[in-house]
Amino acid sequence: MAIAFAAIATTLAAATPFQTPVSYEAADARAGALLAQMTTAEKLQLISGYNSFYIHGLPRLGIPDLYLSDATQGVHLRKNLSQQLDKSVAFPCPLSLAATWNPGLAYRYAHSIGEECRAGNVAVLLGPGMDIYRVSQCGRNFEYFGEDPFLAARMIEQYVRGVLDTGTIPTLKHFVANDTDYFRRKSDSVVDERTLHEISLPAFKAGIDAGAMAVMTSYNQLNGEWCGQNPYVITGLLRGSLGYKWLVMTDWTSVWDAKKIIESGQDLEMPGKKFIAADAQRLLDEGKVKIADIDRMARDIMRTCIAMGLYDRPVKDVHYLANFPAHVQCALDSAREGIVLLKNNGVLPLAKQGGGKILVSGLFVDQLARGGGSADVEGYDALTLRQALTATYGDRVTFVAEPTDAELKAASAVLLSTGTFDSEGRDRPFALPEAEEKRVQRIVSLNPRTVVIVNSGGGIQMTHWNDRAAAIVYAWFPGQIGNRALAEVLCGDTNPSGKLPITIERRFEDAPGYGYIPAGEQLYTTRLQLEAEMAHPLFHIAYKEGVFVGYRWYEKKGIAPLYAFGTGLSYTTFDYKDLRLSAQAMTQAGQLDVHCTLSNTGRVAGAEIVQVYVHPVHAPIERPEKELKGFAKVTLAPGESRDVTVTLAPRDFAYWDVGRHDWTVAPGEYEILVGRASDHIALHAAVTMR
């Protein structure tokens, strides 16, 4: 069996902070000089969006219009706007990228997208999306990087650097606690200080430290005020606690009060022509806002653009069009590594030749599974499941939309495709639609060699058929060429190596965010118009679970999920042994090297993700049972062994102290836990923090 993998690093290194082409100080000085030449009307033009997706240019001052484009998984083409690319690559969704646990691949993925931005005259990419996977029903989970802040942070810092290195500005979004799309403009996320710092903010901090130059605020309120006009969010958390110094923009139509926008620390109202355009001059005339605040906003925008060189060189560079084949290859590699084999009773891999007929049925056979909304990337030359399986299995495979009982029983194996249609602007049920659920239950009951393929942007309810399925393959939204990767996994040409970046619960009632929908209401099925959304009463979503999100919650409550965070099978087997720590005690100025030996004890090459968790034995406050603080993805040949090292810093032992408003490392004993999933710990050792 061959194995298809991109190069995989065995160590986890933080992204080197990006150095802007023009220094902050020089860019600030030049922005100040431009500001001195601007009229008040020009300043107000600059801080209010233009033509839906542009920062307004000022030709007399040499300031060009700059185009901002979605999304995280590729360049979203807006056919109603001029100068668009003819095509852009549809990459696997970001949650699939998170399932690779490969930060180096995140860099390649993002660098490819940044090159397509340059080819398409896109100055600012409106991604990465990076809110926390709190509830499986969130319609935008597919745009994000999962439930764990450490894993998300390591992927995001490489994503950010990948985009920046192409000369494109990435945008961290949505700041902050935008963890549901159910009436997103009318929801108030009620989150305590510790939860914000331990769960919601680490990925943003990692992106900022890597050099991110734009941040988008979110639709929701945080603790009683809309984030886009909330001084605690923008000036306090973002610019204060996280030390961010570049451009801040609103999400599209997410703010409602010009005075609050101007005074909050916000820089740019998008899409513009609304509150600042309508009210700012009057507020200035009446003395209700200060010109100094307008100047700050305009200067922040110009400083950011100057620092990236956007006023001095063309954004568009058609030479990058030649790199599209490499981008498609990156999309394929990402899909290969992101596919998660959740269950396998031995039916997989399915040989290409012999063994009888394979029956294929279900959703997404001729339609590419993908998420909707601003993150949607159509792609080109999309490979359907039918095409990929036909190319792999030839006449051994048959496609039947509505198979009879006899056809199902007669098949040597069944490939059943199911999943969800996820989209911005609405949440979707955890359970499959009733008819689809019945279809899956019927087929797995009739053929014990049924492989269920799930295309979804998050967890779905599988409890009622999980035990009867012979295998379950989570393929996410795999991008334009992802079905080739799926076919490779099914036949064994690629050995699956993905691991869940989420927990999949048995029932939605078990989840930490259950009950977020107001009593008496239910999910709507289509995206709402703005008027209908704004007519809904404001409602509060209390994050009662605090820091106990995802696997932290299930372990605290003693609830067994269907599939735990970090789960993922292989066609080979791995053995963990010989855990060694570089010291039995460490100081708060030191570091700890965690060593173990990983062996491939099977017959084929494969990649394993070694996961390192920290457990505080006697914590001064309530803390999670364990938290992910390191990982390494390692590829081994059959029979090969390798020493794996993960380095922990004092911060990896810290919690947010609300009394000090800072991180604190408590002295005492900690357990270092090493394993293949959050619920499969193979090795443990103790270290004392002094």
Residue pairs with C-beta under 8 A, 6 or more apart in sequence:
1 349
1 492
1 493
1 495
1 571
1 604
1 605
2 493
2 494
2 605
3 494
3 495
3 604
3 605
3 606
3 607
3 635
4 333
4 336
4 485
4 488
4 493
4 494
5 333
5 336
5 337
5 494
5 497
5 607
5 635
6 102
6 104
6 105
6 108
6 333
6 336
6 337
7 104
8 102
8 104
8 607
8 633
8 634
8 635
9 102
9 103
9 104
9 632
9 633
10 632
10 633
10 634
10 642
10 644
10 645
11 632
11 645
11 646
11 647
12 103
12 154
12 630
12 631
12 632
12 646
12 647
14 154
14 157
14 206
14 209
14 210
15 103
15 107
15 157
15 158
15 160
15 161
15 206
15 209
15 210
15 211
16 161
17 209
17 210
17 211
18 160
18 161
18 164
18 165
18 210
18 211
19 211
20 27
20 211
20 213
20 307
20 308
21 167
21 307
21 308
21 309
22 30
22 306
22 307
22 308
22 309
23 307
24 245
24 303
24 307
26 306
27 302
27 303
27 304
27 306
27 307
28 299
28 303
30 302
30 306
31 299
31 302
31 303
31 306
32 299
34 61
34 63
34 302
35 43
35 295
35 298
35 299
35 302
37 61
38 46
38 58
38 61
38 298
40 281
40 284
40 291
40 294
41 281
42 58
42 61
43 294
43 295
43 297
43 298
44 276
44 277
44 280
44 281
44 294
45 56
45 58
46 55
46 56
46 58
46 63
46 297
46 298
46 301
46 302
47 267
47 268
47 269
47 276
47 280
47 294
47 297
47 298
47 301
48 56
48 268
48 269
48 272
48 273
48 274
48 276
48 277
48 280
49 55
49 56
49 268
49 269
49 270
49 271
49 272
49 273
50 56
50 57
50 65
50 272
50 273
51 65
51 81
52 81
52 271
52 272
53 67
53 68
53 69
53 78
53 81
53 271
54 65
54 66
54 67
54 68
55 65
55 66
55 68
55 123
55 124
55 268
55 301
55 305
56 65
56 272
57 63
57 64
57 65
57 66
62 311
63 302
63 305
63 311
64 310
64 311
64 315
66 123
66 124
66 305
66 310
66 315
67 81
67 83
67 121
67 122
67 123
67 124
67 315
68 122
68 123
68 124
68 125
68 126
68 171
68 249
68 270
69 75
69 76
69 78
69 117
69 120
69 122
69 124
69 125
69 126
70 76
70 125
70 126
70 127
70 374
70 375
71 125
71 126
71 127
71 129
71 143
71 374
71 375
71 376
71 377
72 94
72 127
72 128
72 129
72 143
72 159
72 375
73 90
73 91
73 92
73 93
73 94
73 97
73 113
73 127
73 143
73 371
73 375
73 377
73 477
73 479
74 88
74 89
74 90
74 91
74 113
74 116
74 377
74 379
74 479
75 85
75 88
75 113
75 116
75 117
75 120
75 122
75 125
75 377
76 88
76 374
76 375
76 376
76 377
77 84
77 85
77 87
77 88
77 120
77 377
77 378
78 84
83 120
83 121
83 316
84 120
85 116
85 119
85 120
87 324
87 379
87 380
88 116
88 120
88 377
88 378
88 379
88 380
89 112
89 113
89 116
89 324
89 327
89 328
89 331
89 377
89 379
89 380
89 479
89 480
90 331
90 368
90 370
90 377
90 378
90 379
90 380
90 382
90 479
90 480
91 97
91 109
91 112
91 113
91 330
91 331
91 334
91 377
91 479
92 331
92 334
92 335
92 338
92 476
92 477
92 478
92 479
92 482
93 142
93 143
93 370
93 371
93 375
93 457
93 476
93 477
93 478
93 479
94 128
94 129
94 142
94 143
94 144
94 145
95 133
95 141
95 142
95 143
95 144
95 145
95 146
95 457
95 458
95 476
95 501
95 502
96 334
96 335
96 338
96 339
96 475
96 476
96 477
96 478
96 479
96 482
96 498
97 105
97 106
97 109
97 145
97 155
97 334
97 338
98 144
98 145
98 146
98 151
98 152
98 155
98 338
98 501
99 146
99 337
99 338
99 339
99 340
99 474
99 476
99 498
99 499
99 500
99 501
99 568
100 106
100 334
100 337
100 338
100 497
100 498
100 633
101 151
101 498
101 499
101 501
101 609
101 631
101 633
102 337
102 633
103 154
103 155
103 157
103 158
104 158
105 330
105 333
105 334
105 337
106 155
106 156
106 158
106 159
106 162
107 158
107 159
107 161
107 162
108 162
108 330
108 333
109 159
109 162
109 330
109 331
109 334
110 128
110 158
110 159
110 160
110 161
110 162
110 163
110 170
111 162
111 163
111 165
111 166
112 162
112 323
112 326
112 327
112 330
112 331
113 125
113 127
113 162
113 163
113 327
114 125
114 162
114 163
114 164
114 165
114 166
114 167
114 168
114 170
115 166
115 320
115 323
115 327
116 122
116 320
116 324
116 327
117 123
117 125
117 163
117 166
117 168
118 166
118 167
118 168
118 315
118 316
118 317
118 320
119 316
119 317
119 318
119 320
119 321
120 316
121 315
121 316
122 168
122 315
123 168
123 169
123 305
123 310
123 315
124 168
124 169
124 170
124 171
124 214
125 163
125 168
125 169
125 170
125 171
126 171
126 173
126 216
126 374
127 143
127 170
127 171
127 173
127 375
128 145
128 156
128 159
128 160
128 170
128 171
128 172
128 173
128 207
129 140
129 143
129 144
129 173
129 174
129 375
130 144
130 145
130 152
130 156
130 172
130 173
130 203
130 204
130 207
131 140
131 144
131 173
131 174
131 176
131 177
131 178
131 179
131 200
131 218
132 144
132 147
132 149
132 152
132 177
132 179
132 199
132 200
132 203
132 549
133 141
133 144
133 145
133 146
133 147
133 179
133 458
133 501
133 502
133 550
134 147
134 179
134 180
134 512
134 513
134 543
134 549
135 179
135 180
135 427
135 511
135 512
135 513
135 514
135 516
136 430
136 458
136 459
136 460
136 502
136 504
136 505
136 508
136 511
137 180
137 182
137 427
137 428
137 429
137 430
137 458
137 508
137 523
138 179
138 180
138 181
138 427
138 458
139 181
139 373
139 422
139 423
139 424
139 425
139 426
139 427
139 428
139 457
140 178
140 181
140 371
140 373
140 375
140 422
140 424
140 457
141 422
141 457
141 458
141 502
142 371
142 375
142 422
142 456
142 457
142 458
142 476
142 477
143 371
143 375
143 424
143 457
144 152
145 151
145 152
145 155
145 156
145 203
145 501
146 152
146 501
146 502
146 550
147 501
147 502
147 503
147 549
147 550
147 551
147 565
148 501
148 550
148 551
148 565
148 628
149 198
149 199
149 200
149 201
149 202
149 203
150 202
150 627
150 628
150 629
151 501
151 628
151 631
152 202
152 203
152 206
152 501
153 202
153 203
153 205
153 206
153 207
154 206
154 631
156 172
156 203
156 204
156 206
156 207
156 210
157 206
157 207
157 209
157 210
158 210
159 170
159 207
160 170
160 172
160 207
160 210
160 211
160 212
161 210
161 211
163 169
163 170
164 170
164 210
164 211
164 212
164 213
166 320
167 308
167 309
167 313
167 315
169 213
169 214
169 247
169 304
169 308
169 310
170 207
170 212
170 213
170 214
171 212
171 214
171 215
171 216
171 249
172 204
172 207
172 208
172 212
172 214
172 215
172 216
173 215
173 216
173 218
173 251
174 216
174 217
174 218
174 219
174 227
174 251
175 204
175 215
175 216
175 217
175 218
175 227
175 233
175 234
175 237
175 238
176 196
176 200
176 201
176 204
176 217
176 218
176 222
176 227
176 233
176 237
176 238
177 189
177 191
177 196
177 200
177 218
177 220
177 222
177 227
177 543
178 184
178 189
178 218
178 219
178 220
178 227
179 189
179 513
180 187
180 220
180 427
180 513
180 516
180 541
181 424
181 425
181 426
181 427
182 426
182 427
182 516
182 517
182 523
183 528
183 533
183 536
183 539
184 218
184 219
184 220
184 425
184 533
185 219
185 220
185 253
185 254
185 530
185 533
185 534
186 533
186 534
186 536
186 537
186 538
186 539
187 219
187 220
187 221
187 538
187 539
187 540
187 541
188 220
188 221
188 222
188 223
188 224
188 538
188 539
188 540
188 541
189 220
189 221
189 222
189 223
189 541
189 543
190 223
190 540
190 541
190 542
190 543
191 200
191 222
191 223
191 543
192 543
192 546
192 658
193 656
193 658
193 661
194 546
194 547
194 655
194 656
194 658
195 543
195 546
195 547
196 237
197 241
197 656
197 663
198 547
198 655
198 656
199 547
199 549
201 237
201 241
201 242
204 215
204 238
204 242
205 242
208 215
208 242
208 243
208 244
212 244
212 246
213 246
213 247
213 304
213 307
213 308
214 246
214 247
214 248
214 249
214 304
215 238
215 244
215 246
215 247
215 248
215 249
216 248
216 249
216 250
216 251
217 227
217 228
217 230
217 233
217 234
217 248
217 249
217 250
217 251
217 254
217 266
218 227
218 228
218 251
218 254
219 226
219 227
219 228
219 251
219 254
220 226
220 227
221 227
221 230
221 538
222 230
222 232
222 233
223 232
225 232
225 233
225 260
226 254
226 255
226 256
227 233
227 234
227 254
228 250
228 251
228 254
228 255
228 261
228 264
228 266
228 269
229 255
229 256
229 257
229 260
229 261
229 264
229 266
230 260
230 264
231 263
231 264
231 265
233 264
234 248
234 264
234 265
234 266
235 264
235 265
238 244
238 248
238 265
239 245
239 248
239 265
246 300
246 303
246 304
246 307
247 267
247 268
247 300
247 301
247 304
247 305
248 265
248 266
248 267
248 268
248 300
249 266
249 267
249 268
249 269
249 270
250 261
250 266
250 268
250 269
250 270
251 270
252 270
252 271
253 271
253 274
253 530
255 261
255 266
255 269
255 275
256 275
257 275
258 275
258 276
258 278
258 279
258 280
258 283
258 289
259 279
259 283
259 288
259 289
261 269
261 275
261 276
262 276
262 280
262 283
262 289
262 293
262 294
262 297
263 289
263 293
266 297
267 296
267 297
267 300
267 301
268 297
268 301
269 275
269 276
269 277
280 289
280 294
283 289
284 291
284 294
302 311
305 311
306 312
328 381
328 480
328 481
331 479
331 480
331 481
331 482
332 481
332 482
332 484
332 485
334 479
335 475
335 478
335 479
335 481
335 482
335 484
335 485
335 486
336 485
336 488
336 489
336 494
337 497
337 498
337 607
338 476
338 478
338 498
339 473
339 474
339 475
339 476
339 478
339 485
339 486
339 489
339 494
339 496
339 498
340 473
340 474
340 496
340 498
340 499
340 500
340 567
340 568
341 348
341 471
341 472
341 473
341 474
341 489
341 496
341 498
341 568
341 569
341 570
342 472
342 473
342 474
342 500
342 563
342 567
342 568
342 569
343 466
343 469
343 470
343 471
343 472
343 569
344 470
344 471
344 569
345 470
345 471
346 470
347 413
347 449
347 451
347 470
347 471
348 451
348 471
348 473
348 489
348 490
348 492
348 571
349 489
349 490
349 491
349 492
349 571
350 358
350 393
350 413
350 451
350 490
350 491
350 492
351 491
351 492
352 392
352 393
352 394
352 396
352 491
353 396
354 396
355 396
355 412
355 413
356 396
356 411
356 412
356 413
357 396
357 397
357 398
357 410
357 411
357 412
358 389
358 393
358 396
358 397
358 398
358 411
358 412
358 413
358 414
358 415
359 397
359 398
359 399
359 400
359 403
359 407
359 408
359 411
359 413
359 414
359 415
359 447
360 385
360 386
360 389
360 397
360 398
360 399
360 400
360 414
360 415
360 416
360 417
361 399
361 400
361 401
361 402
361 403
361 414
361 415
361 416
361 417
361 443
362 415
362 416
362 417
362 418
362 439
362 453
363 369
363 417
363 418
363 419
363 436
363 455
364 385
364 417
364 419
364 455
365 384
365 385
365 386
365 399
365 401
365 417
366 384
366 385
366 386
367 384
368 379
368 382
368 384
368 480
368 483
369 419
369 455
369 456
369 475
369 477
369 478
370 376
370 377
370 477
370 479
371 422
371 423
371 424
371 457
371 477
372 421
372 422
372 423
372 424
372 527
373 423
373 424
373 425
373 527
374 424
375 424
376 423
379 479
379 480
380 480
381 480
381 481
382 480
382 481
383 480
383 481
383 482
383 483
383 484
384 483
385 417
385 453
385 483
385 486
386 399
387 483
388 483
388 484
388 486
388 487
389 397
389 415
389 483
389 487
389 490
390 397
391 484
391 487
392 487
392 488
392 490
392 491
393 491
397 415
400 407
403 443
405 446
408 414
408 443
408 446
408 447
409 446
409 447
411 447
411 449
412 449
413 447
413 449
413 450
413 451
413 470
414 443
414 447
414 449
414 450
414 451
415 450
415 451
415 453
415 490
416 440
416 443
416 444
416 450
416 451
416 452
416 453
417 453
417 455
418 432
418 436
418 439
418 440
418 452
418 453
418 454
418 455
419 453
419 454
419 455
419 456
419 460
420 428
420 432
420 455
420 456
420 457
420 458
420 460
421 428
422 428
422 456
422 457
422 458
422 477
423 527
424 527
425 527
425 528
426 523
426 524
426 525
426 526
426 527
426 528
427 523
428 523
429 523
430 459
430 460
430 461
430 505
430 507
430 508
430 511
431 437
431 460
431 461
431 508
432 440
432 460
432 461
437 461
437 464
440 452
440 465
441 464
441 465
441 468
443 450
444 450
444 452
444 465
444 468
444 469
445 468
448 468
448 470
449 470
450 468
450 469
450 470
451 469
451 470
451 471
451 472
451 473
451 490
452 462
452 465
452 469
452 471
452 472
452 473
453 473
453 475
453 486
454 460
454 462
454 472
454 473
454 474
454 475
455 475
455 476
455 477
455 478
456 474
456 476
456 477
457 476
457 477
458 502
459 502
459 503
459 504
459 505
460 504
461 506
461 507
461 508
462 469
462 472
462 504
462 562
463 506
463 507
463 562
466 472
466 562
473 486
473 489
473 490
473 496
474 498
474 500
475 482
475 486
476 482
478 485
478 486
485 494
487 493
488 494
489 495
489 496
492 571
492 604
495 570
495 571
495 572
495 604
495 605
495 606
495 607
496 568
496 569
496 570
496 571
497 568
497 570
497 606
497 607
497 608
497 609
497 633
498 568
499 566
499 567
499 568
499 609
499 611
499 677
500 563
500 564
500 565
500 566
500 567
500 568
500 677
501 565
502 550
502 565
503 550
503 551
503 554
503 561
503 563
503 564
503 565
503 678
504 561
504 562
504 563
505 511
505 554
505 559
505 561
505 562
506 560
506 561
506 562
508 514
510 554
510 559
510 561
511 553
512 545
512 548
512 549
512 550
512 553
513 541
513 543
513 545
516 541
517 523
518 539
545 553
547 623
547 624
548 556
548 557
548 624
550 565
551 561
551 564
551 565
551 566
551 678
551 679
552 624
552 625
552 627
553 559
554 560
554 561
554 564
555 624
555 625
555 626
555 678
556 624
556 625
564 677
564 678
564 679
564 680
565 628
565 677
565 678
566 609
566 611
566 628
566 675
566 676
566 677
566 678
566 679
566 680
567 677
567 678
567 679
567 680
568 609
568 676
568 677
570 602
570 606
570 607
570 608
571 602
571 604
571 606
572 600
572 601
572 602
572 603
572 604
572 605
572 606
572 638
573 600
573 601
573 602
574 598
574 599
574 600
574 601
574 602
574 606
574 608
574 636
574 676
575 598
575 599
575 601
576 596
576 597
576 598
576 610
576 674
576 675
576 676
576 682
576 683
577 596
577 597
577 599
577 682
577 683
578 595
578 596
578 597
579 594
579 595
579 596
579 672
579 674
579 683
579 684
579 685
580 594
580 595
580 596
580 685
581 592
581 593
581 594
581 595
581 672
581 685
581 687
582 591
582 592
582 593
582 594
582 595
583 590
583 592
583 687
584 686
584 687
584 688
585 687
585 688
585 689
585 690
586 592
586 650
586 687
586 688
586 689
586 690
587 650
587 689
587 690
588 650
588 665
588 689
588 690
589 650
590 650
591 647
591 648
591 649
591 650
592 647
592 648
592 672
592 687
593 645
593 646
593 647
593 648
594 612
594 630
594 645
594 646
594 647
594 648
594 672
594 674
595 643
595 644
595 645
596 610
596 643
596 644
596 674
596 683
597 641
597 642
597 643
597 644
598 608
598 610
598 634
598 636
598 641
598 642
598 644
599 636
599 639
599 640
599 641
599 642
600 606
600 608
600 636
600 637
600 638
600 639
600 640
600 641
601 639
602 638
603 638
604 638
605 635
605 636
605 637
605 638
606 635
606 636
607 633
607 634
607 635
607 636
608 633
608 634
608 636
608 676
609 631
609 632
609 633
609 634
609 676
610 631
610 632
610 633
610 634
610 644
610 646
610 674
610 676
611 628
611 630
611 631
611 674
611 675
611 676
611 677
611 678
612 628
612 629
612 630
612 631
612 646
612 648
612 672
612 673
612 674
613 626
613 627
613 628
613 629
613 672
613 673
613 674
613 675
613 678
613 681
614 626
614 627
614 629
614 648
614 652
614 653
614 670
614 671
614 672
614 673
615 625
615 626
615 670
615 671
615 672
615 673
616 623
616 653
616 666
616 668
616 670
617 668
617 669
617 670
617 671
617 686
618 668
618 669
619 655
619 666
619 668
620 666
621 655
623 655
626 671
626 673
626 678
628 678
629 648
629 652
629 653
630 646
630 647
630 648
630 652
631 646
632 644
632 645
632 646
634 642
634 644
636 642
648 672
650 665
650 689
651 663
651 665
653 665
653 666
653 670
653 689
654 663
654 664
654 665
655 663
655 664
655 666
656 662
656 663
656 664
657 663
657 664
665 689
666 689
667 688
667 689
667 690
668 688
668 689
669 686
669 687
669 688
669 689
670 686
670 687
670 688
670 689
671 684
671 685
671 686
672 684
672 685
672 686
672 687
673 681
673 683
673 684
674 681
674 682
674 683
674 684
675 681
675 682
675 683
676 682
